[in-house]
């Protein structure tokens, strides 16, 4: 998992709203707010996914998938440990 963002969710939402409500391009808004344009572009894309305007996984879906992968990994380790105990290896 990546490092925590230095930008709050509220800041991100407000930045995306400024872009959507205005006539400036993503790089222009990013520059004005002191953001990397590609980072800001990702925020805009994710906001479009969250609102159903674009195909993709929502944050909630990504979290659920990550949690399920972790559970699968833990269960695989448990199965392996049980197998070793049963076979004595």
PDB file as gemmi writes it, atoms N, CA and C in Angstrom:
CRYST1    1.000    1.000    1.000  90.00  90.00  90.00 P 1                      
ATOM      1  N   UNK A   1       0.843  -1.171   0.000  1.00  0.00           N  
ATOM      2  CA  UNK A   1       0.000   0.000   0.000  1.00  0.00           C  
ATOM      3  C   UNK A   1       0.892   1.238   0.000  1.00  0.00           C  
ATOM      4  N   UNK A   2       0.451   2.298  -0.652  1.00  0.00           N  
ATOM      5  CA  UNK A   2       1.230   3.518  -0.757  1.00  0.00           C  
ATOM      6  C   UNK A   2       1.225   4.320   0.526  1.00  0.00           C  
ATOM      7  N   UNK A   3       1.995   5.390   0.502  1.00  0.00           N  
ATOM      8  CA  UNK A   3       2.066   6.238   1.683  1.00  0.00           C  
ATOM      9  C   UNK A   3       0.805   7.104   1.773  1.00  0.00           C  
ATOM     10  N   UNK A   4       0.470   7.560   2.970  1.00  0.00           N  
ATOM     11  CA  UNK A   4      -0.706   8.418   3.120  1.00  0.00           C  
ATOM     12  C   UNK A   4      -0.524   9.733   2.356  1.00  0.00           C  
ATOM     13  N   UNK A   5      -1.595  10.255   1.831  1.00  0.00           N  
ATOM     14  CA  UNK A   5      -1.544  11.504   1.077  1.00  0.00           C  
ATOM     15  C   UNK A   5      -1.377  12.685   2.021  1.00  0.00           C  
ATOM     16  N   UNK A   6      -0.633  13.680   1.558  1.00  0.00           N  
ATOM     17  CA  UNK A   6      -0.512  14.901   2.353  1.00  0.00           C  
ATOM     18  C   UNK A   6      -1.703  15.823   2.111  1.00  0.00           C  
ATOM     19  N   UNK A   7      -2.566  15.433   1.177  1.00  0.00           N  
ATOM     20  CA  UNK A   7      -3.740  16.238   0.847  1.00  0.00           C  
ATOM     21  C   UNK A   7      -4.982  15.574   1.437  1.00  0.00           C  
ATOM     22  N   UNK A   8      -5.766  16.337   2.164  1.00  0.00           N  
ATOM     23  CA  UNK A   8      -6.973  15.795   2.802  1.00  0.00           C  
ATOM     24  C   UNK A   8      -8.029  15.479   1.737  1.00  0.00           C  
ATOM     25  N   UNK A   9      -8.939  14.563   2.057  1.00  0.00           N  
ATOM     26  CA  UNK A   9     -10.036  14.278   1.115  1.00  0.00           C  
ATOM     27  C   UNK A   9     -10.859  15.529   0.801  1.00  0.00           C  
ATOM     28  N   UNK A  10     -11.016  16.400   1.796  1.00  0.00           N  
ATOM     29  CA  UNK A  10     -11.781  17.637   1.571  1.00  0.00           C  
ATOM     30  C   UNK A  10     -11.070  18.538   0.563  1.00  0.00           C  
ATOM     31  N   UNK A  11      -9.746  18.637   0.681  1.00  0.00           N  
ATOM     32  CA  UNK A  11      -8.972  19.441  -0.258  1.00  0.00           C  
ATOM     33  C   UNK A  11      -9.114  18.870  -1.669  1.00  0.00           C  
ATOM     34  N   UNK A  12      -9.004  17.556  -1.777  1.00  0.00           N  
ATOM     35  CA  UNK A  12      -9.126  16.910  -3.088  1.00  0.00           C  
ATOM     36  C   UNK A  12     -10.491  17.199  -3.716  1.00  0.00           C  
ATOM     37  N   UNK A  13     -11.539  17.026  -2.910  1.00  0.00           N  
ATOM     38  CA  UNK A  13     -12.896  17.267  -3.415  1.00  0.00           C  
ATOM     39  C   UNK A  13     -13.064  18.707  -3.882  1.00  0.00           C  
ATOM     40  N   UNK A  14     -12.560  19.639  -3.091  1.00  0.00           N  
ATOM     41  CA  UNK A  14     -12.675  21.048  -3.449  1.00  0.00           C  
ATOM     42  C   UNK A  14     -11.873  21.360  -4.714  1.00  0.00           C  
ATOM     43  N   UNK A  15     -10.681  20.776  -4.852  1.00  0.00           N  
ATOM     44  CA  UNK A  15      -9.864  20.994  -6.052  1.00  0.00           C  
ATOM     45  C   UNK A  15     -10.587  20.469  -7.287  1.00  0.00           C  
ATOM     46  N   UNK A  16     -11.160  19.281  -7.187  1.00  0.00           N  
ATOM     47  CA  UNK A  16     -11.889  18.704  -8.329  1.00  0.00           C  
ATOM     48  C   UNK A  16     -13.111  19.565  -8.653  1.00  0.00           C  
ATOM     49  N   UNK A  17     -13.797  20.052  -7.619  1.00  0.00           N  
ATOM     50  CA  UNK A  17     -14.959  20.909  -7.846  1.00  0.00           C  
ATOM     51  C   UNK A  17     -14.545  22.193  -8.569  1.00  0.00           C  
ATOM     52  N   UNK A  18     -13.410  22.778  -8.173  1.00  0.00           N  
ATOM     53  CA  UNK A  18     -12.924  23.989  -8.852  1.00  0.00           C  
ATOM     54  C   UNK A  18     -12.684  23.719 -10.338  1.00  0.00           C  
ATOM     55  N   UNK A  19     -12.111  22.569 -10.636  1.00  0.00           N  
ATOM     56  CA  UNK A  19     -11.866  22.212 -12.033  1.00  0.00           C  
ATOM     57  C   UNK A  19     -13.180  22.039 -12.788  1.00  0.00           C  
ATOM     58  N   UNK A  20     -14.105  21.276 -12.201  1.00  0.00           N  
ATOM     59  CA  UNK A  20     -15.373  20.986 -12.883  1.00  0.00           C  
ATOM     60  C   UNK A  20     -16.221  22.231 -13.092  1.00  0.00           C  
ATOM     61  N   UNK A  21     -16.220  23.131 -12.105  1.00  0.00           N  
ATOM     62  CA  UNK A  21     -17.059  24.329 -12.183  1.00  0.00           C  
ATOM     63  C   UNK A  21     -16.435  25.448 -13.004  1.00  0.00           C  
ATOM     64  N   UNK A  22     -15.147  25.348 -13.275  1.00  0.00           N  
ATOM     65  CA  UNK A  22     -14.460  26.423 -13.977  1.00  0.00           C  
ATOM     66  C   UNK A  22     -14.227  26.100 -15.435  1.00  0.00           C  
ATOM     67  N   UNK A  23     -13.457  26.952 -16.060  1.00  0.00           N  
ATOM     68  CA  UNK A  23     -13.143  26.773 -17.481  1.00  0.00           C  
ATOM     69  C   UNK A  23     -11.659  26.489 -17.702  1.00  0.00           C  
ATOM     70  N   UNK A  24     -10.910  26.323 -16.608  1.00  0.00           N  
ATOM     71  CA  UNK A  24      -9.477  26.059 -16.727  1.00  0.00           C  
ATOM     72  C   UNK A  24      -9.220  24.578 -16.973  1.00  0.00           C  
ATOM     73  N   UNK A  25      -8.087  24.297 -17.596  1.00  0.00           N  
ATOM     74  CA  UNK A  25      -7.682  22.913 -17.844  1.00  0.00           C  
ATOM     75  C   UNK A  25      -7.134  22.299 -16.557  1.00  0.00           C  
ATOM     76  N   UNK A  26      -6.957  20.994 -16.581  1.00  0.00           N  
ATOM     77  CA  UNK A  26      -6.379  20.302 -15.423  1.00  0.00           C  
ATOM     78  C   UNK A  26      -4.997  20.876 -15.087  1.00  0.00           C  
ATOM     79  N   UNK A  27      -4.086  21.031 -16.064  1.00  0.00           N  
ATOM     80  CA  UNK A  27      -2.774  21.598 -15.713  1.00  0.00           C  
ATOM     81  C   UNK A  27      -2.861  23.016 -15.134  1.00  0.00           C  
ATOM     82  N   UNK A  28      -3.793  23.826 -15.636  1.00  0.00           N  
ATOM     83  CA  UNK A  28      -3.935  25.195 -15.122  1.00  0.00           C  
ATOM     84  C   UNK A  28      -4.392  25.198 -13.662  1.00  0.00           C  
ATOM     85  N   UNK A  29      -5.405  24.390 -13.356  1.00  0.00           N  
ATOM     86  CA  UNK A  29      -5.899  24.316 -11.976  1.00  0.00           C  
ATOM     87  C   UNK A  29      -4.810  23.739 -11.070  1.00  0.00           C  
ATOM     88  N   UNK A  30      -4.137  22.702 -11.540  1.00  0.00           N  
ATOM     89  CA  UNK A  30      -3.077  22.082 -10.752  1.00  0.00           C  
ATOM     90  C   UNK A  30      -1.989  23.101 -10.427  1.00  0.00           C  
ATOM     91  N   UNK A  31      -1.560  23.850 -11.424  1.00  0.00           N  
ATOM     92  CA  UNK A  31      -0.521  24.865 -11.216  1.00  0.00           C  
ATOM     93  C   UNK A  31      -0.974  25.896 -10.194  1.00  0.00           C  
ATOM     94  N   UNK A  32      -2.215  26.339 -10.332  1.00  0.00           N  
ATOM     95  CA  UNK A  32      -2.753  27.362  -9.429  1.00  0.00           C  
ATOM     96  C   UNK A  32      -2.786  26.865  -7.980  1.00  0.00           C  
ATOM     97  N   UNK A  33      -3.051  25.569  -7.806  1.00  0.00           N  
ATOM     98  CA  UNK A  33      -3.144  24.995  -6.457  1.00  0.00           C  
ATOM     99  C   UNK A  33      -1.820  24.415  -5.962  1.00  0.00           C  
ATOM    100  N   UNK A  34      -0.792  24.459  -6.795  1.00  0.00           N  
ATOM    101  CA  UNK A  34       0.509  23.931  -6.395  1.00  0.00           C  
ATOM    102  C   UNK A  34       0.572  22.410  -6.408  1.00  0.00           C  
ATOM    103  N   UNK A  35      -0.167  21.797  -7.328  1.00  0.00           N  
ATOM    104  CA  UNK A  35      -0.211  20.338  -7.438  1.00  0.00           C  
ATOM    105  C   UNK A  35       0.514  19.875  -8.690  1.00  0.00           C  
ATOM    106  N   UNK A  36       0.975  18.644  -8.645  1.00  0.00           N  
ATOM    107  CA  UNK A  36       1.502  18.015  -9.845  1.00  0.00           C  
ATOM    108  C   UNK A  36       0.313  17.763 -10.773  1.00  0.00           C  
ATOM    109  N   UNK A  37       0.380  18.177 -12.037  1.00  0.00           N  
ATOM    110  CA  UNK A  37      -0.766  18.001 -12.939  1.00  0.00           C  
ATOM    111  C   UNK A  37      -1.209  16.542 -13.088  1.00  0.00           C  
ATOM    112  N   UNK A  38      -0.269  15.606 -13.115  1.00  0.00           N  
ATOM    113  CA  UNK A  38      -0.650  14.200 -13.279  1.00  0.00           C  
ATOM    114  C   UNK A  38      -1.351  13.681 -12.026  1.00  0.00           C  
ATOM    115  N   UNK A  39      -0.903  14.109 -10.867  1.00  0.00           N  
ATOM    116  CA  UNK A  39      -1.579  13.737  -9.619  1.00  0.00           C  
ATOM    117  C   UNK A  39      -3.011  14.260  -9.637  1.00  0.00           C  
ATOM    118  N   UNK A  40      -3.151  15.516 -10.020  1.00  0.00           N  
ATOM    119  CA  UNK A  40      -4.487  16.115 -10.066  1.00  0.00           C  
ATOM    120  C   UNK A  40      -5.357  15.416 -11.101  1.00  0.00           C  
ATOM    121  N   UNK A  41      -4.793  15.040 -12.233  1.00  0.00           N  
ATOM    122  CA  UNK A  41      -5.540  14.317 -13.272  1.00  0.00           C  
ATOM    123  C   UNK A  41      -6.090  13.002 -12.696  1.00  0.00           C  
ATOM    124  N   UNK A  42      -5.292  12.320 -11.871  1.00  0.00           N  
ATOM    125  CA  UNK A  42      -5.744  11.077 -11.234  1.00  0.00           C  
ATOM    126  C   UNK A  42      -6.912  11.345 -10.289  1.00  0.00           C  
ATOM    127  N   UNK A  43      -6.845  12.452  -9.551  1.00  0.00           N  
ATOM    128  CA  UNK A  43      -7.945  12.808  -8.654  1.00  0.00           C  
ATOM    129  C   UNK A  43      -9.229  13.024  -9.443  1.00  0.00           C  
ATOM    130  N   UNK A  44      -9.111  13.723 -10.566  1.00  0.00           N  
ATOM    131  CA  UNK A  44     -10.291  14.009 -11.391  1.00  0.00           C  
ATOM    132  C   UNK A  44     -10.864  12.696 -11.939  1.00  0.00           C  
ATOM    133  N   UNK A  45      -9.996  11.811 -12.447  1.00  0.00           N  
ATOM    134  CA  UNK A  45     -10.457  10.513 -12.956  1.00  0.00           C  
ATOM    135  C   UNK A  45     -11.169   9.716 -11.866  1.00  0.00           C  
ATOM    136  N   UNK A  46     -10.574   9.670 -10.663  1.00  0.00           N  
ATOM    137  CA  UNK A  46     -11.186   8.899  -9.581  1.00  0.00           C  
ATOM    138  C   UNK A  46     -12.529   9.500  -9.185  1.00  0.00           C  
ATOM    139  N   UNK A  47     -12.632  10.812  -9.183  1.00  0.00           N  
ATOM    140  CA  UNK A  47     -13.912  11.468  -8.874  1.00  0.00           C  
ATOM    141  C   UNK A  47     -14.961  11.090  -9.919  1.00  0.00           C  
ATOM    142  N   UNK A  48     -14.547  10.992 -11.182  1.00  0.00           N  
ATOM    143  CA  UNK A  48     -15.470  10.580 -12.247  1.00  0.00           C  
ATOM    144  C   UNK A  48     -15.910   9.136 -12.051  1.00  0.00           C  
ATOM    145  N   UNK A  49     -15.012   8.279 -11.593  1.00  0.00           N  
ATOM    146  CA  UNK A  49     -15.369   6.885 -11.319  1.00  0.00           C  
ATOM    147  C   UNK A  49     -16.351   6.831 -10.151  1.00  0.00           C  
ATOM    148  N   UNK A  50     -16.044   7.565  -9.092  1.00  0.00           N  
ATOM    149  CA  UNK A  50     -16.898   7.563  -7.899  1.00  0.00           C  
ATOM    150  C   UNK A  50     -18.312   8.043  -8.212  1.00  0.00           C  
ATOM    151  N   UNK A  51     -18.429   8.982  -9.148  1.00  0.00           N  
ATOM    152  CA  UNK A  51     -19.749   9.525  -9.488  1.00  0.00           C  
ATOM    153  C   UNK A  51     -20.440   8.746 -10.597  1.00  0.00           C  
ATOM    154  N   UNK A  52     -19.794   7.709 -11.116  1.00  0.00           N  
ATOM    155  CA  UNK A  52     -20.406   6.892 -12.159  1.00  0.00           C  
ATOM    156  C   UNK A  52     -20.250   7.446 -13.559  1.00  0.00           C  
ATOM    157  N   UNK A  53     -19.463   8.486 -13.730  1.00  0.00           N  
ATOM    158  CA  UNK A  53     -19.255   9.090 -15.049  1.00  0.00           C  
ATOM    159  C   UNK A  53     -18.224   8.341 -15.872  1.00  0.00           C  
ATOM    160  N   UNK A  54     -17.424   7.494 -15.220  1.00  0.00           N  
ATOM    161  CA  UNK A  54     -16.333   6.784 -15.888  1.00  0.00           C  
ATOM    162  C   UNK A  54     -16.301   5.361 -15.347  1.00  0.00           C  
ATOM    163  N   UNK A  55     -15.910   4.424 -16.204  1.00  0.00           N  
ATOM    164  CA  UNK A  55     -15.757   3.034 -15.780  1.00  0.00           C  
ATOM    165  C   UNK A  55     -14.529   2.890 -14.899  1.00  0.00           C  
ATOM    166  N   UNK A  56     -14.606   2.005 -13.930  1.00  0.00           N  
ATOM    167  CA  UNK A  56     -13.460   1.730 -13.070  1.00  0.00           C  
ATOM    168  C   UNK A  56     -13.913   1.329 -11.686  1.00  0.00           C  
ATOM    169  N   UNK A  57     -12.937   1.020 -10.844  1.00  0.00           N  
ATOM    170  CA  UNK A  57     -13.225   0.596  -9.481  1.00  0.00           C  
ATOM    171  C   UNK A  57     -13.263   1.802  -8.555  1.00  0.00           C  
ATOM    172  N   UNK A  58     -14.304   1.845  -7.709  1.00  0.00           N  
ATOM    173  CA  UNK A  58     -14.385   2.901  -6.708  1.00  0.00           C  
ATOM    174  C   UNK A  58     -13.375   2.617  -5.597  1.00  0.00           C  
ATOM    175  N   UNK A  59     -13.134   3.600  -4.767  1.00  0.00           N  
ATOM    176  CA  UNK A  59     -12.220   3.404  -3.629  1.00  0.00           C  
ATOM    177  C   UNK A  59     -12.709   2.265  -2.739  1.00  0.00           C  
ATOM    178  N   UNK A  60     -14.016   2.221  -2.525  1.00  0.00           N  
ATOM    179  CA  UNK A  60     -14.602   1.172  -1.691  1.00  0.00           C  
ATOM    180  C   UNK A  60     -14.349  -0.212  -2.294  1.00  0.00           C  
ATOM    181  N   UNK A  61     -14.521  -0.327  -3.597  1.00  0.00           N  
ATOM    182  CA  UNK A  61     -14.281  -1.613  -4.267  1.00  0.00           C  
ATOM    183  C   UNK A  61     -12.801  -1.999  -4.190  1.00  0.00           C  
ATOM    184  N   UNK A  62     -11.909  -1.034  -4.365  1.00  0.00           N  
ATOM    185  CA  UNK A  62     -10.473  -1.309  -4.271  1.00  0.00           C  
ATOM    186  C   UNK A  62     -10.114  -1.790  -2.870  1.00  0.00           C  
ATOM    187  N   UNK A  63     -10.692  -1.161  -1.849  1.00  0.00           N  
ATOM    188  CA  UNK A  63     -10.438  -1.560  -0.465  1.00  0.00           C  
ATOM    189  C   UNK A  63     -10.944  -2.974  -0.219  1.00  0.00           C  
ATOM    190  N   UNK A  64     -12.132  -3.273  -0.716  1.00  0.00           N  
ATOM    191  CA  UNK A  64     -12.703  -4.613  -0.541  1.00  0.00           C  
ATOM    192  C   UNK A  64     -11.828  -5.676  -1.209  1.00  0.00           C  
ATOM    193  N   UNK A  65     -11.350  -5.399  -2.398  1.00  0.00           N  
ATOM    194  CA  UNK A  65     -10.484  -6.344  -3.111  1.00  0.00           C  
ATOM    195  C   UNK A  65      -9.183  -6.545  -2.340  1.00  0.00           C  
ATOM    196  N   UNK A  66      -8.586  -5.470  -1.850  1.00  0.00           N  
ATOM    197  CA  UNK A  66      -7.351  -5.570  -1.084  1.00  0.00           C  
ATOM    198  C   UNK A  66      -7.564  -6.406   0.183  1.00  0.00           C  
ATOM    199  N   UNK A  67      -8.699  -6.178   0.866  1.00  0.00           N  
ATOM    200  CA  UNK A  67      -9.001  -6.949   2.072  1.00  0.00           C  
ATOM    201  C   UNK A  67      -9.212  -8.428   1.753  1.00  0.00           C  
ATOM    202  N   UNK A  68      -9.887  -8.706   0.653  1.00  0.00           N  
ATOM    203  CA  UNK A  68     -10.115 -10.104   0.261  1.00  0.00           C  
ATOM    204  C   UNK A  68      -8.804 -10.795  -0.095  1.00  0.00           C  
ATOM    205  N   UNK A  69      -7.907 -10.099  -0.767  1.00  0.00           N  
ATOM    206  CA  UNK A  69      -6.591 -10.675  -1.084  1.00  0.00           C  
ATOM    207  C   UNK A  69      -5.828 -11.007   0.195  1.00  0.00           C  
ATOM    208  N   UNK A  70      -5.915 -10.122   1.182  1.00  0.00           N  
ATOM    209  CA  UNK A  70      -5.238 -10.365   2.458  1.00  0.00           C  
ATOM    210  C   UNK A  70      -5.824 -11.596   3.148  1.00  0.00           C  
ATOM    211  N   UNK A  71      -7.152 -11.728   3.121  1.00  0.00           N  
ATOM    212  CA  UNK A  71      -7.802 -12.896   3.727  1.00  0.00           C  
ATOM    213  C   UNK A  71      -7.396 -14.178   3.020  1.00  0.00           C  
ATOM    214  N   UNK A  72      -7.350 -14.126   1.713  1.00  0.00           N  
ATOM    215  CA  UNK A  72      -6.942 -15.308   0.941  1.00  0.00           C  
ATOM    216  C   UNK A  72      -5.516 -15.701   1.302  1.00  0.00           C  
ATOM    217  N   UNK A  73      -4.631 -14.730   1.406  1.00  0.00           N  
ATOM    218  CA  UNK A  73      -3.244 -15.001   1.785  1.00  0.00           C  
ATOM    219  C   UNK A  73      -3.150 -15.630   3.162  1.00  0.00           C  
ATOM    220  N   UNK A  74      -3.919 -15.098   4.112  1.00  0.00           N  
ATOM    221  CA  UNK A  74      -3.896 -15.640   5.474  1.00  0.00           C  
ATOM    222  C   UNK A  74      -4.443 -17.065   5.496  1.00  0.00           C  
ATOM    223  N   UNK A  75      -5.504 -17.309   4.734  1.00  0.00           N  
ATOM    224  CA  UNK A  75      -6.071 -18.659   4.678  1.00  0.00           C  
ATOM    225  C   UNK A  75      -5.120 -19.632   4.002  1.00  0.00           C  
ATOM    226  N   UNK A  76      -4.411 -19.199   2.992  1.00  0.00           N  
ATOM    227  CA  UNK A  76      -3.445 -20.070   2.321  1.00  0.00           C  
ATOM    228  C   UNK A  76      -2.329 -20.461   3.286  1.00  0.00           C  
ATOM    229  N   UNK A  77      -1.875 -19.516   4.101  1.00  0.00           N  
ATOM    230  CA  UNK A  77      -0.846 -19.821   5.088  1.00  0.00           C  
ATOM    231  C   UNK A  77      -1.375 -20.804   6.132  1.00  0.00           C  
ATOM    232  N   UNK A  78      -2.617 -20.602   6.551  1.00  0.00           N  
ATOM    233  CA  UNK A  78      -3.221 -21.506   7.537  1.00  0.00           C  
ATOM    234  C   UNK A  78      -3.356 -22.915   6.966  1.00  0.00           C  
ATOM    235  N   UNK A  79      -3.774 -23.027   5.724  1.00  0.00           N  
ATOM    236  CA  UNK A  79      -3.894 -24.333   5.063  1.00  0.00           C  
ATOM    237  C   UNK A  79      -2.523 -25.000   4.981  1.00  0.00           C  
ATOM    238  N   UNK A  80      -1.509 -24.245   4.621  1.00  0.00           N  
ATOM    239  CA  UNK A  80      -0.158 -24.793   4.520  1.00  0.00           C  
ATOM    240  C   UNK A  80       0.340 -25.281   5.880  1.00  0.00           C  
ATOM    241  N   UNK A  81       0.085 -24.505   6.929  1.00  0.00           N  
ATOM    242  CA  UNK A  81       0.488 -24.909   8.276  1.00  0.00           C  
ATOM    243  C   UNK A  81      -0.233 -26.186   8.703  1.00  0.00           C  
ATOM    244  N   UNK A  82      -1.520 -26.283   8.414  1.00  0.00           N  
ATOM    245  CA  UNK A  82      -2.282 -27.492   8.746  1.00  0.00           C  
ATOM    246  C   UNK A  82      -1.760 -28.693   7.971  1.00  0.00           C  
ATOM    247  N   UNK A  83      -1.452 -28.475   6.703  1.00  0.00           N  
ATOM    248  CA  UNK A  83      -0.916 -29.566   5.871  1.00  0.00           C  
ATOM    249  C   UNK A  83       0.391 -30.072   6.446  1.00  0.00           C  
ATOM    250  N   UNK A  84       1.256 -29.140   6.859  1.00  0.00           N  
ATOM    251  CA  UNK A  84       2.553 -29.539   7.425  1.00  0.00           C  
ATOM    252  C   UNK A  84       2.362 -30.314   8.727  1.00  0.00           C  
ATOM    253  N   UNK A  85       1.424 -29.895   9.562  1.00  0.00           N  
ATOM    254  CA  UNK A  85       1.189 -30.593  10.824  1.00  0.00           C  
ATOM    255  C   UNK A  85       0.629 -31.988  10.582  1.00  0.00           C  
ATOM    256  N   UNK A  86      -0.241 -32.114   9.589  1.00  0.00           N  
ATOM    257  CA  UNK A  86      -0.848 -33.422   9.299  1.00  0.00           C  
ATOM    258  C   UNK A  86       0.144 -34.386   8.670  1.00  0.00           C  
ATOM    259  N   UNK A  87       1.033 -33.863   7.837  1.00  0.00           N  
ATOM    260  CA  UNK A  87       1.982 -34.746   7.154  1.00  0.00           C  
ATOM    261  C   UNK A  87       3.296 -34.877   7.929  1.00  0.00           C  
ATOM    262  N   UNK A  88       3.498 -34.045   8.933  1.00  0.00           N  
ATOM    263  CA  UNK A  88       4.709 -34.119   9.734  1.00  0.00           C  
ATOM    264  C   UNK A  88       5.944 -33.565   9.041  1.00  0.00           C  
ATOM    265  N   UNK A  89       5.757 -32.765   8.017  1.00  0.00           N  
ATOM    266  CA  UNK A  89       6.913 -32.189   7.308  1.00  0.00           C  
ATOM    267  C   UNK A  89       7.080 -30.728   7.629  1.00  0.00           C  
TER     268      UNK A  89                                                      
END                                                                             
